[in-house]
Amino acid sequence: MKYNTKKVKSANKNEVIAKVGICLLILWLIAFHTISYANLEDNEIVDLKSITNETVETAKQVDNKPNLNARIGLIFDRNSKTILYEKNGKKQVPMASTTKIMTSIVVLENANLKEVVTIDKKAAGTGGSRLELKTNDKITVHDLLYGLMLRSGNDAAVALANHVGGSVEGFSKMMNQKAQEMGLTNSHFVTPHGLDQEEHYTTAYELACMADYALQIPKFKEIVGTKNYNITINGQSRTISNTNELLGNLNGVYGIKTGFTNGAGRCLVTGCKRGNLDIITVVLGADTKKIRTADSIKLIEYAYKNYEVVNVEKIVKEQFEKWKQLNEKRIYINKAKTNEVPLQLKKLEFSQMAVEKTKEDNITIEINSLYYLEAPVEENAVIGSVKVQIAGKTIAVLDITLQEKIDKKEILDYFIDFLSLVP
């Protein structure tokens, strides 16, 4: 029996091509699914009203600390810059689109909002959540920021990075420099949008610090507090909506940013103020949008149920003045030209602080001082300290210093003193 070897080889070749084609198709589908799934903010529909009502009522009835389903959660007091509650709050983790808080800071501090940006191919081709920018579109920095923070546009992030930093890499260096200036030692940035990268991370605490810093910039606070906004692309107006589900739906919420990637999970940074208590909550690593929302509400309601704002600065000043009246004259500086010892207290870094309602009567002030010194003593010399404690926990230690230099007596001073004693 004879075989047609040409036909056999052709059949084998076609079979190999077909298998390679199938493999390529599978790889393409996997890549497409991964890219399209990253940083999509609103692909999960939740009954927000039901979640809000149920979670708020539950939180009001529970005195214990919040039981979070997300892997990371934190409450940050904006008055005192302290943590009120945390669950893994200082663990380094990816942060998805909450990255754009730092992106906005760098842009707002380095760009002219009126400048017009022409979108390049790299920005237009960025995946994930998008503002739907196209190559050669023209849009202002101002409107790109709204697209960045409301719609969470990754294409807007790359466009801003290229415009301000020259490239994504250049802009990332600016982000890291800013983080160093802010004292954020556990944050590192590789992208302006937050799509998963191994060396792109932060902590819930440092993310809250970024949010607190950003919210002190009026334009940033205005942007993240906007529910809907009309941007202009190529002279054409278009309405975009904020992805933050709590904005306008929970008492006191005024921003600030959602996020989602496969690596980071569902993320939400929220600013909320009721009365004098101004807080930032951070939820990272939630498995669903429902969990992210519910956990954020739990943190917010826990804070307002259990904490009150206390004017710690006023308490410290009052106690220090009482101590001065009793002790200022007791401080003796040997061989000093003057018997006056003018004291001053170092200023607290904050005036008000959120304190647990059960501990607001447990604020104690401990004052220690030297009572004997040798002249001369330099201006601002530290001669004592004031320790401020709440329920036994030290929240501040303030130096007691001299307001002015105390000179040493000279021979002429002793002679004058002697004459004053002569009848």
PyMOL commands that set and color helices and strands:
alter all, ss='L'
color gray80, all
select helices_A, chain A and resi 5-37+48-61+96-110+121-124+141-149+154-165+168-181+204-214+218-224+289-306+312-330+411-421
alter helices_A, ss='H'
color red, helices_A
select strands_A, chain A and resi 72-77+82-87+116-118+138-140+228-233+236-241+253-261+265-274+277-286+307-311+332-334+343-345+352-356+363-369+372-374+382-390+393-402
alter strands_A, ss='S'
color yellow, strands_A
deselect
rebuild
show_as cartoon
